[in-house]
């Protein structure tokens, strides 16, 4: 099965990103595919390279970057939501790209299921 994932919450303010990551890792571990992870609303903060969590905490943007690289997953940040929060191409974490809502629609069409994490 192929999944699309939508994350609507920030990385350290809500469990949505952690839950989505754990789901994606488990799905790939079971032989499924992740079509795309789309970050919307405050979820765009998952893709900033400006995050500097304490050494004893998880580095969520880096974790998504490494996961995407290892499994060839498209990480897309909504352009409008990103610009509202001051996120531009020059401060994206590795592996993330900025695009429009059409990428979310496409993921909903091409994936077998589109899962939403966060409000």
trRosetta pair geometry for C-beta under 8 A, 3 or more apart (Angstrom, degrees):
i j d omega theta_ij theta_ji phi_ij phi_ji
1 27 7.8 -88 79 -160 99 110
1 32 4.9 -22 64 -128 76 111
1 33 7.5 -159 99 33 39 73
1 112 4.8 -96 -161 54 86 151
1 113 6.8 18 168 8 121 107
2 32 6.9 176 -86 -177 31 85
2 33 4.5 -21 -110 73 80 104
2 34 7.6 154 -160 -101 66 11
2 35 5.1 69 168 -50 108 102
2 110 7.3 -61 117 134 139 78
2 111 4.8 -134 119 -137 92 68
2 112 5.0 120 54 -1 70 93
2 113 7.9 165 90 29 50 67
3 24 7.5 -149 86 -108 134 73
3 27 5.9 -43 11 -173 142 165
3 32 6.3 43 -8 151 106 128
3 33 7.2 173 23 89 69 51
3 34 5.5 -33 71 -112 92 61
3 35 6.5 -158 85 7 34 87
3 111 5.6 45 -167 -167 14 130
3 112 6.9 -46 -74 54 48 86
3 113 5.4 -23 -116 71 76 91
3 114 7.5 139 -168 -100 63 29
3 115 6.0 -4 -168 1 115 112
4 34 7.7 113 -101 -167 28 64
4 35 4.8 -37 -79 59 76 118
4 36 5.5 4 -132 55 86 82
4 37 8.0 169 -170 -86 55 34
4 38 7.1 12 176 0 100 108
4 104 7.8 122 166 -153 134 55
4 107 3.5 128 -133 161 139 106
4 108 6.0 -111 63 -70 158 42
4 110 7.3 104 -57 70 123 81
4 111 3.6 -158 -22 3 94 156
4 113 7.2 -159 32 100 73 46
4 114 4.2 -20 72 -109 110 78
4 115 7.2 169 84 21 55 65
5 20 5.4 118 -176 -161 132 113
5 23 7.4 152 -109 88 130 122
5 24 6.2 -48 -44 -74 158 113
5 34 6.4 -19 -7 -152 115 109
5 36 7.3 -151 38 99 70 49
5 37 4.5 -15 72 -114 111 74
5 38 7.0 172 90 24 55 66
5 114 7.6 -174 -75 -158 20 59
5 115 5.4 -17 -112 65 67 95
5 117 6.8 6 -172 -1 95 113
6 37 8.0 173 -80 -161 23 53
6 38 5.1 -19 -108 70 69 100
6 40 6.2 -9 -168 13 97 119
6 43 7.8 140 167 50 62 177
6 104 6.4 57 -100 -140 113 112
6 107 7.9 152 -61 94 88 140
6 114 6.4 38 -14 173 109 99
6 115 7.0 -170 27 92 75 46
6 116 4.7 -18 69 -110 112 69
6 117 6.8 174 88 25 57 69
7 16 5.6 140 -150 137 85 112
7 17 5.7 64 -159 -93 140 70
7 20 5.1 -80 -85 -15 111 169
7 37 6.6 17 -5 -179 112 98
7 38 7.3 174 24 86 70 48
7 39 5.1 -21 68 -110 101 69
7 40 7.2 154 78 27 48 69
7 43 4.0 153 115 -146 82 134
7 46 6.2 14 109 -6 145 154
7 117 5.0 -15 -108 68 68 108
7 118 6.0 67 -167 12 55 125
8 16 6.5 -77 54 170 67 167
8 40 5.4 -25 -104 77 71 90
8 41 4.6 34 -163 40 79 126
8 42 7.0 57 157 47 55 75
8 43 4.9 -87 -124 -31 9 123
8 116 6.9 19 -14 -173 117 92
8 117 6.9 -179 20 88 78 54
8 118 3.6 -156 63 95 87 116
8 119 5.9 -122 104 71 137 44
9 13 6.4 -135 175 80 98 93
9 14 3.6 -59 166 62 146 141
9 15 7.9 23 92 51 150 34
9 16 3.8 115 41 29 122 138
9 17 6.5 -126 85 -28 88 84
9 41 7.3 -4 -71 93 35 115
9 42 5.6 4 -147 81 35 108
9 43 5.6 42 37 -74 26 80
9 117 7.1 -94 23 126 103 82
9 118 3.3 -165 -17 -119 102 142
9 119 7.0 79 -65 27 104 73
10 13 4.3 46 69 25 114 112
10 14 6.3 107 54 19 67 95
10 17 7.5 -57 131 -24 27 129
10 42 4.1 -59 -44 150 88 111
10 43 6.7 -133 -70 -85 34 30
10 45 4.3 4 -130 57 91 135
10 46 7.1 180 -153 -48 42 74
11 17 4.7 -30 -117 31 61 168
11 45 5.8 -127 1 109 92 94
11 46 4.7 131 -63 -99 105 71
11 51 7.0 -9 61 -110 149 157
11 60 3.8 172 -164 82 130 157
11 61 6.7 -74 -70 -44 164 74
12 53 7.2 168 -82 -97 137 116
12 60 7.0 -156 -55 -1 78 140
13 42 7.0 -43 54 144 137 145
14 17 7.3 105 84 2 81 84
14 42 8.0 101 12 93 126 130
14 118 5.8 86 119 -111 148 106
15 18 5.2 -64 -163 49 66 112
15 19 5.3 65 140 -26 91 107
16 19 5.8 -61 -143 40 26 109
16 20 6.1 26 159 -19 65 109
16 43 7.2 -78 106 -97 134 103
16 117 4.0 137 -166 146 90 95
16 118 3.4 -5 -97 -55 162 97
17 20 5.7 -54 -143 37 29 111
17 21 6.2 31 156 -20 64 107
17 43 7.2 158 -75 -135 98 83
17 46 5.3 173 -117 -100 136 128
17 60 5.6 43 132 -162 142 137
17 64 7.8 -68 -169 -60 109 123
17 117 7.2 140 -68 122 30 136
17 118 7.9 21 -39 -44 62 126
18 21 5.7 -55 -148 36 28 112
18 22 6.3 26 156 -16 64 108
18 58 7.8 98 -102 73 105 155
18 60 7.5 -83 -69 -111 73 116
19 22 5.8 -55 -145 39 30 109
19 23 6.2 32 154 -20 64 107
19 117 5.6 177 83 -141 107 126
20 23 5.7 -54 -147 37 30 113
20 24 6.2 29 155 -20 65 107
20 37 7.1 111 156 -138 128 118
20 115 7.5 163 -122 108 88 115
20 117 4.1 -113 -62 -3 108 166
21 24 5.8 -56 -146 36 28 110
21 25 6.3 26 156 -17 64 107
21 60 7.7 -133 -43 -145 150 86
21 63 6.4 21 -142 128 150 124
21 64 6.8 -104 -99 -83 113 78
21 67 6.8 -157 -145 -43 94 168
22 25 5.8 -53 -144 38 30 110
22 26 6.3 28 156 -16 64 108
23 26 5.8 -61 -149 40 28 108
23 27 6.1 29 155 -22 66 109
23 115 6.9 -116 135 115 156 161
23 117 7.7 -166 19 -72 140 131
24 27 5.7 -53 -144 35 29 113
24 28 6.4 25 158 -14 64 105
24 34 5.2 24 -145 -81 103 146
24 37 7.0 -22 -88 -77 151 123
24 67 6.9 77 109 166 130 141
24 73 7.5 41 -174 -114 135 164
25 28 6.0 -56 -148 39 28 107
25 29 6.2 33 151 -22 62 110
25 67 7.0 -86 -77 -132 92 126
26 29 5.4 -56 -148 37 31 117
26 30 6.5 22 156 -12 65 108
27 30 5.9 -64 -152 41 30 104
27 32 4.1 -64 174 66 89 127
27 33 7.9 -80 139 32 110 12
27 34 6.5 107 91 -61 131 92
28 31 7.7 87 -174 -44 32 9
28 32 6.4 -91 -79 67 33 71
28 33 7.4 63 -104 -107 75 30
28 34 6.5 -46 -63 -14 102 104
28 71 5.6 -55 -126 -129 154 146
34 37 6.6 3 166 -47 126 89
34 71 6.8 53 38 128 114 132
34 73 4.9 3 91 -118 118 121
35 74 7.3 -29 145 37 52 111
35 107 5.4 155 105 -141 123 85
35 110 5.7 155 -150 101 151 109
35 111 4.3 -128 6 -78 145 103
36 73 7.1 149 -116 -176 32 78
36 74 4.3 -34 -114 76 86 109
36 75 7.7 171 -164 -81 70 22
36 76 6.0 4 -178 6 118 116
36 103 6.6 -141 166 166 160 98
36 106 7.8 53 12 92 154 96
36 107 4.4 -104 52 -100 121 126
36 111 7.5 -120 28 -49 82 125
37 64 7.2 -127 90 -154 157 115
37 68 7.4 -108 27 -87 123 110
37 73 6.2 40 -4 156 102 121
37 74 7.2 176 27 89 62 57
37 75 5.3 -11 66 -113 103 67
37 76 7.2 168 85 27 51 69
38 76 5.0 -19 -111 72 70 103
38 78 7.1 64 177 -51 94 88
38 103 6.1 163 -105 111 119 101
38 104 4.6 129 179 -94 170 87
38 107 6.0 -153 -28 17 125 157
39 43 4.0 -153 -162 128 77 101
39 44 4.9 132 128 -90 111 45
39 46 5.3 -144 -121 47 142 115
39 47 5.7 -176 41 -19 162 118
39 75 7.3 22 -14 -178 112 83
39 76 6.9 -175 20 93 76 49
39 77 4.8 -22 65 -109 112 67
39 78 6.6 -132 92 0 60 81
39 81 7.7 -144 123 90 75 138
39 96 7.8 -19 17 -141 137 120
40 43 5.3 32 50 48 41 124
40 44 7.0 26 -124 -46 11 86
40 78 4.7 61 -110 -17 70 139
40 81 5.5 147 -159 -18 51 163
40 101 8.0 57 -107 -105 123 87
40 104 7.0 27 -59 -81 130 146
41 44 7.3 -171 82 -7 26 89
41 78 7.9 43 -17 40 37 142
41 81 5.6 -97 -70 -134 16 138
41 118 7.5 -150 67 121 130 131
42 45 5.7 -19 176 5 69 116
42 81 7.9 -116 -47 -177 22 119
42 85 7.5 124 -120 -84 55 149
42 118 7.9 -128 63 172 97 152
43 46 5.7 -21 -180 -1 63 116
43 81 7.6 17 55 140 78 152
43 118 6.4 176 -68 49 111 156
44 47 6.1 -60 -173 34 55 108
44 48 7.8 66 138 -40 73 93
44 77 4.8 88 -134 -159 89 106
44 78 6.1 -96 -76 46 116 82
44 81 4.7 170 -29 117 136 108
44 82 4.6 -158 -167 -84 147 71
44 85 5.8 157 82 42 126 142
44 87 5.6 -166 147 38 118 155
45 48 5.8 -32 -154 1 52 117
45 51 7.7 103 169 -67 84 118
45 85 6.6 -101 -67 159 88 155
45 87 7.4 -153 -91 -57 50 140
46 60 5.9 -85 -139 133 81 116
46 61 5.9 160 171 -88 50 73
46 64 6.0 73 160 -18 108 158
47 61 6.0 130 -122 -129 19 104
47 64 7.2 -80 -90 88 68 146
47 75 6.5 159 -104 150 118 120
47 77 4.7 -115 43 -68 158 131
47 82 7.8 -44 70 -107 124 116
47 87 7.0 87 84 -172 97 147
47 92 5.6 -17 151 -145 102 82
47 93 5.3 -139 -169 28 53 100
47 96 3.8 128 -154 -132 119 163
48 51 5.6 115 87 -25 94 90
48 61 6.1 -100 62 -89 48 153
48 87 5.6 -109 -85 -114 101 114
48 91 5.7 0 -149 139 85 101
48 92 6.9 -81 -113 -115 38 35
48 93 6.3 60 103 -31 13 94
49 61 6.6 -164 -91 137 40 149
49 91 5.6 -144 43 -176 91 58
49 92 6.2 52 -17 112 101 21
49 93 4.3 150 -73 -85 74 59
49 94 7.3 78 -90 -19 118 64
50 91 5.4 2 -35 -172 108 119
51 59 6.9 145 112 -156 116 79
51 60 7.1 -56 137 53 166 86
51 61 5.1 144 36 6 135 128
51 93 7.7 -21 26 -67 107 124
53 57 4.2 -107 160 87 121 120
53 58 6.9 -1 97 80 163 36
53 59 5.4 -164 37 -96 118 65
53 60 7.5 93 -29 3 143 80
54 57 4.7 83 59 4 82 109
58 63 6.2 4 173 -41 105 141
59 62 3.9 16 117 31 117 121
59 63 6.1 153 86 -26 65 87
60 63 5.5 -53 -142 33 31 115
60 64 6.5 30 160 -16 65 102
61 64 5.9 -55 -151 36 32 109
61 65 6.3 35 152 -22 66 107
61 93 4.1 178 168 -55 116 160
61 96 7.8 -51 -157 -30 97 137
62 65 5.4 -52 -147 35 34 116
62 66 6.3 30 157 -16 67 105
62 93 6.8 -131 -73 -159 47 135
63 66 6.1 -56 -148 38 28 107
63 67 6.2 29 154 -20 63 111
64 67 5.6 -58 -144 38 30 113
64 68 6.1 30 159 -20 66 108
64 75 6.1 105 155 -114 113 145
64 93 7.2 90 72 94 104 143
64 95 7.2 -167 122 89 79 129
64 96 7.5 45 114 -67 122 104
65 68 6.0 -59 -149 36 25 109
65 69 6.4 23 155 -17 62 109
65 75 7.5 -76 -94 7 51 164
65 93 5.1 -114 -61 143 126 112
65 94 4.5 75 -154 75 134 85
65 95 4.3 152 -139 26 71 128
65 96 7.1 -68 -90 -27 87 87
66 69 5.7 -56 -147 37 31 112
66 70 6.1 26 158 -16 66 111
67 70 6.0 -61 -146 40 26 108
67 71 6.2 -17 168 18 64 115
67 73 6.7 -17 125 34 84 137
68 71 6.6 -81 -137 56 21 83
68 72 7.5 23 175 -151 58 4
68 73 4.2 -107 -128 66 70 92
68 74 7.4 143 -150 -43 116 6
68 75 4.9 -63 -90 -29 155 115
68 95 4.4 136 81 172 134 138
68 96 8.0 138 21 -65 167 57
69 72 7.9 21 -168 -68 21 41
69 94 7.5 5 -55 128 125 111
69 95 5.6 -101 -52 -89 86 135
74 97 7.7 -49 -167 33 82 115
74 103 7.9 -136 139 -170 131 122
75 95 5.4 61 28 132 131 90
75 96 4.6 -70 110 -104 118 64
75 97 6.9 127 84 17 69 69
76 96 7.6 152 -95 -161 16 69
76 97 5.9 -29 -110 72 63 83
76 98 7.6 104 -163 -131 66 16
76 99 5.0 -46 -154 39 114 111
76 103 4.7 -119 167 128 168 153
76 104 7.6 -151 94 -58 132 70
77 81 7.3 -126 172 77 80 103
77 82 5.0 76 141 -68 116 128
77 87 6.7 -85 155 121 150 139
77 92 7.0 -153 13 -118 144 114
77 96 5.6 39 -21 177 113 115
77 97 7.0 -171 22 91 84 32
77 98 5.1 -42 73 -101 97 65
77 99 7.5 117 61 25 49 62
78 81 4.1 55 85 23 116 111
78 82 6.2 174 85 -17 56 88
78 98 7.8 -8 108 -152 12 74
78 99 7.6 -55 -112 78 34 53
78 100 7.1 46 -145 -144 67 29
78 101 6.4 30 -128 -72 106 70
78 104 7.5 -1 -84 -35 103 125
79 82 5.7 -60 -144 37 26 113
79 83 6.3 22 163 -17 64 108
79 98 5.0 91 -92 170 77 103
79 99 6.3 -92 -38 127 102 8
79 100 5.5 -32 15 -80 119 61
80 83 6.1 -56 -146 36 27 106
80 84 6.5 31 155 -21 61 106
80 100 7.7 57 -15 -126 94 73
80 101 7.8 -13 15 -36 118 100
81 84 5.8 -54 -152 33 31 115
81 85 6.7 8 156 -1 63 113
82 85 6.1 -78 -156 48 30 98
82 87 3.9 -90 -166 78 87 107
82 88 7.1 138 144 -74 113 34
82 98 5.6 -93 37 -122 165 116
83 86 7.6 53 -166 -70 32 18
83 87 7.1 -95 -64 59 28 65
83 88 7.2 58 -101 -81 70 77
87 91 6.1 -120 -143 81 63 108
87 92 7.0 84 178 -78 100 73
87 98 7.7 168 122 -89 98 123
88 91 5.9 71 56 23 69 92
88 92 7.7 -105 105 -33 35 88
88 98 7.6 -42 -156 -38 37 158
89 92 5.8 -41 -154 -4 36 119
89 98 6.0 -102 -77 11 76 126
92 96 4.5 -140 -177 81 112 110
92 97 7.1 69 177 -93 164 28
92 98 6.9 -132 -74 -36 140 94
93 96 5.3 70 63 3 76 123
99 102 7.3 -88 152 59 105 87
99 103 4.6 75 104 -25 130 140
100 103 6.4 134 73 -1 51 91
101 104 5.1 -44 -162 32 61 115
101 105 6.4 62 142 -20 77 98
102 105 5.4 -51 -147 38 38 113
102 106 6.1 42 153 -22 68 105
103 106 5.6 -48 -144 36 31 114
103 107 6.4 35 153 -21 61 104
104 107 5.7 -54 -151 34 31 113
104 108 6.5 33 151 -19 64 105
105 108 5.7 -56 -153 35 32 113
105 109 6.5 27 151 -16 66 107
106 109 5.7 -59 -149 38 33 109
106 110 5.9 12 162 -5 70 114
107 110 6.2 -62 -132 47 27 98
107 111 5.5 13 174 -9 67 118
107 114 6.2 107 121 -108 93 110
108 111 6.7 -48 -117 42 17 99
108 114 4.5 -21 -109 -49 74 151
111 114 5.7 117 74 -69 128 71
